[in-house]
Amino acid sequence: MADVNSEIAGNDARGASVDMKLEIVVIPVSDIDRAKEFYERLGWRLDADFANGDDFRVMQFTPPGSGCSVIFGKNVNAAAPGSAQGLYLIVSDIGAARAELLERGIAVSEVFHSEGAYVGTDDPYLFGRVRVSGPDPQHGSYRSFASFSDPDGNGWLFQEITSRLPGRIDSTSTTFASAKDLASAFRRAEAAHGEHEKRSGGQRDENWPDWYAAYMVAEQSGAELPL
């Protein structure tokens, strides 16, 4: 019989050689047309609405800027409607994301964060079951959230990420999913560059494009930020 631990270690040592991209998350719903109306109201792109007689129907929606889609329908999932929880949508500006949902008539929680307590009575999320009102005081990446649900109760959370932990993305590639994400990255670089100029005696930095570029690449890859 194979040694499972040694096989796992061997796999870790070799690393993955084949790309495996998460493509679809299936969510269970009870009323397909009601769910369709909800996800359209979110502003998500409808990619497919396919039926085969009365026994099968499938829909696919994709959130803005996402490489992964969701599908739901009839006879595509055996799970109970509303049982999908902890579905995370990554945003670069959680305040703007929440405001957009409110403008679209979607009920969404206030922004919240964790103070390190992992046992409580709130709905669970990545940092436990205690939700502290307001964004993370230090505006730390990964630390601010807001939640909402579809009509069946499938649970979604916004999570604000502005910089990745080291090793989480390809450090040789810098990409932005949308113009909004790119604009947000420019604004953060602008604010940081203002502090950089202050530390440099208030002199205008003629090489600010290079500084911006270095900052934005480092921020996304999780590398040390320029000062």
C-alpha positions as CSV (number, residue, x, y, z in Angstrom):
1,M,0.0,0.0,0.0
2,A,1.3,3.4,-0.9
3,D,2.5,5.8,1.8
4,V,0.0,8.6,1.5
5,N,2.2,11.1,3.4
6,S,5.2,10.5,1.1
7,E,2.9,10.8,-2.0
8,I,1.7,14.2,-0.7
9,A,5.2,15.4,0.0
10,G,6.3,14.2,-3.5
11,N,3.5,16.2,-5.1
12,D,4.4,19.3,-3.2
13,A,8.0,18.9,-4.2
14,R,7.2,18.5,-7.9
15,G,4.7,21.4,-8.0
16,A,1.8,21.6,-10.4
17,S,2.6,21.4,-14.1
18,V,-0.9,21.6,-15.5
19,D,-3.0,24.7,-15.2
20,M,-6.2,24.1,-13.3
21,K,-8.5,27.1,-13.5
22,L,-11.7,27.2,-11.4
23,E,-14.4,27.8,-14.0
24,I,-17.8,27.1,-12.4
25,V,-19.5,27.2,-9.0
26,V,-23.0,25.6,-8.9
27,I,-25.5,27.2,-6.6
28,P,-28.8,25.6,-5.7
29,V,-32.0,27.6,-6.2
30,S,-35.7,26.8,-5.9
31,D,-37.1,29.3,-8.5
32,I,-35.0,29.7,-11.6
33,D,-36.6,32.8,-13.0
34,R,-36.5,34.5,-9.6
35,A,-32.8,33.7,-9.3
36,K,-32.3,34.9,-12.9
37,E,-33.9,38.3,-12.1
38,F,-31.8,38.7,-9.0
39,Y,-28.4,38.0,-10.7
40,E,-29.3,40.2,-13.6
41,R,-30.1,43.0,-11.1
42,L,-26.7,42.5,-9.6
43,G,-25.3,43.5,-13.0
44,W,-23.7,40.1,-13.7
45,R,-23.4,38.9,-17.3
46,L,-25.8,36.3,-18.5
47,D,-23.8,33.8,-20.5
48,A,-26.3,31.0,-21.1
49,D,-30.0,30.1,-20.6
50,F,-30.4,26.7,-22.1
51,A,-33.3,24.2,-21.7
52,N,-33.9,20.7,-22.9
53,G,-37.6,20.0,-22.6
54,D,-39.3,20.3,-19.2
55,D,-36.7,18.4,-17.2
56,F,-33.5,20.4,-17.7
57,R,-32.6,24.1,-17.7
58,V,-29.3,25.7,-16.9
59,M,-28.2,29.3,-16.6
60,Q,-24.7,30.8,-16.3
61,F,-23.9,34.2,-14.9
62,T,-20.4,35.8,-14.5
63,P,-19.6,38.6,-12.1
64,P,-17.9,41.7,-13.5
65,G,-14.1,41.1,-13.9
66,S,-14.4,37.4,-12.8
67,G,-12.8,34.5,-14.5
68,C,-15.2,32.1,-12.7
69,S,-18.9,31.9,-13.3
70,V,-21.9,30.5,-11.4
71,I,-24.6,28.2,-12.8
72,F,-28.0,27.2,-11.5
73,G,-31.1,25.6,-12.9
74,K,-33.2,22.5,-12.9
75,N,-31.6,19.1,-12.4
76,V,-28.1,20.6,-12.2
77,N,-27.6,20.3,-8.5
78,A,-28.9,18.0,-5.8
79,A,-28.1,20.4,-2.9
80,A,-30.9,22.1,-0.9
81,P,-31.8,25.6,-2.2
82,G,-29.9,28.2,-0.2
83,S,-27.3,25.9,1.1
84,A,-24.4,27.4,-0.7
85,Q,-22.6,29.7,1.8
86,G,-19.3,31.5,2.0
87,L,-19.1,32.5,-1.7
88,Y,-16.5,35.2,-1.8
89,L,-16.4,38.1,-4.3
90,I,-13.1,40.0,-4.2
91,V,-13.2,43.8,-4.6
92,S,-10.6,46.5,-4.4
93,D,-13.0,49.1,-2.9
94,I,-15.6,47.6,-0.6
95,G,-17.4,50.9,0.0
96,A,-17.9,51.4,-3.7
97,A,-19.0,47.7,-4.2
98,R,-21.6,48.0,-1.4
99,A,-22.9,51.3,-2.7
100,E,-23.4,49.8,-6.1
101,L,-25.5,47.0,-4.7
102,L,-27.6,49.4,-2.7
103,E,-28.2,51.5,-5.9
104,R,-29.4,48.3,-7.6
105,G,-31.9,47.7,-4.8
106,I,-30.0,44.8,-3.3
107,A,-30.0,44.4,0.5
108,V,-26.4,44.2,1.7
109,S,-24.9,44.3,5.2
110,E,-22.8,47.1,6.6
111,V,-19.1,46.8,6.1
112,F,-17.5,44.8,9.0
113,H,-14.2,43.4,10.1
114,S,-12.8,41.1,12.8
115,E,-11.0,41.8,16.0
116,G,-9.6,38.3,16.3
117,A,-12.5,36.6,18.1
118,Y,-13.3,33.4,16.4
119,V,-16.3,32.2,18.5
120,G,-19.5,34.1,18.6
121,T,-23.1,34.3,17.4
122,D,-22.8,36.1,14.0
123,D,-23.0,34.3,10.7
124,P,-19.6,32.7,10.1
125,Y,-17.0,34.1,7.7
126,L,-13.3,33.7,7.2
127,F,-12.4,35.2,10.6
128,G,-14.9,33.5,12.8
129,R,-18.4,34.5,14.1
130,V,-17.9,38.0,15.4
131,R,-18.6,40.9,13.0
132,V,-17.3,44.3,14.2
133,S,-19.0,47.3,12.6
134,G,-17.0,49.3,10.0
135,P,-14.0,48.5,7.8
136,D,-10.7,47.3,9.2
137,P,-9.3,50.4,11.1
138,Q,-5.9,49.9,9.3
139,H,-7.7,49.2,6.0
140,G,-5.6,46.0,5.8
141,S,-5.9,43.9,2.7
142,Y,-8.2,40.8,3.3
143,R,-9.7,42.4,6.4
144,S,-13.0,44.1,5.4
145,F,-16.2,42.4,4.4
146,A,-19.9,42.9,3.6
147,S,-22.5,40.2,3.0
148,F,-25.6,39.6,1.0
149,S,-27.8,36.7,-0.1
150,D,-29.9,35.7,-3.1
151,P,-33.6,35.1,-2.7
152,D,-33.0,31.4,-1.7
153,G,-30.4,32.4,1.0
154,N,-27.3,31.4,-0.8
155,G,-24.7,33.6,1.0
156,W,-22.2,35.9,-0.7
157,L,-19.5,38.1,0.9
158,F,-17.5,40.9,-0.5
159,Q,-13.9,40.8,0.7
160,E,-11.6,43.8,0.1
161,I,-8.2,42.9,-1.2
162,T,-5.8,45.6,-2.4
163,S,-2.5,43.6,-2.1
164,R,-1.9,39.9,-2.1
165,L,0.2,37.9,0.3
166,P,3.5,36.8,-1.1
167,G,3.2,33.7,-3.4
168,R,-0.5,34.1,-4.0
169,I,-0.1,35.2,-7.6
170,D,2.5,35.0,-10.4
171,S,5.0,37.7,-9.5
172,T,6.0,38.0,-13.1
173,S,2.5,39.0,-14.3
174,T,0.5,42.1,-13.3
175,T,-3.1,42.2,-14.4
176,F,-6.2,44.1,-13.6
177,A,-9.7,42.6,-14.1
178,S,-11.4,45.9,-14.9
179,A,-10.8,49.6,-15.5
180,K,-12.2,50.2,-12.0
181,D,-9.6,48.0,-10.4
182,L,-6.9,49.7,-12.4
183,A,-8.2,53.1,-11.4
184,S,-8.3,52.1,-7.7
185,A,-4.7,50.9,-8.0
186,F,-3.6,54.2,-9.4
187,R,-5.3,56.1,-6.6
188,R,-3.5,54.0,-3.9
189,A,-0.2,54.5,-5.8
190,E,-0.9,58.3,-5.9
191,A,-1.5,58.5,-2.2
192,A,1.6,56.5,-1.4
193,H,3.6,58.5,-3.9
194,G,2.5,61.7,-2.1
195,E,4.0,60.4,1.1
196,H,7.2,59.4,-0.8
197,E,7.5,63.0,-2.1
198,K,7.1,64.3,1.4
199,R,9.9,62.1,2.7
200,S,12.0,63.4,-0.2
201,G,11.7,67.0,0.9
202,G,8.6,67.9,-1.0
203,Q,10.4,67.9,-4.4
204,R,8.4,66.8,-7.4
205,D,9.4,63.4,-8.5
206,E,10.1,63.6,-12.2
207,N,10.2,59.8,-12.4
208,W,6.8,59.3,-10.9
209,P,5.6,57.0,-13.7
210,D,8.4,54.5,-12.8
211,W,7.5,54.8,-9.1
212,Y,3.8,54.3,-9.7
213,A,4.6,51.2,-11.9
214,A,6.9,49.7,-9.3
215,Y,4.4,50.3,-6.5
216,M,1.5,48.8,-8.4
217,V,3.4,45.7,-9.4
218,A,4.7,45.2,-5.9
219,E,1.3,45.7,-4.3
220,Q,-0.3,43.1,-6.5
221,S,2.4,40.5,-6.1
222,G,2.8,41.0,-2.3
223,A,6.4,42.2,-2.6
224,E,7.9,44.9,-0.4
225,L,6.5,48.3,-1.4
226,P,8.8,51.1,-2.5
227,L,9.2,54.0,0.0
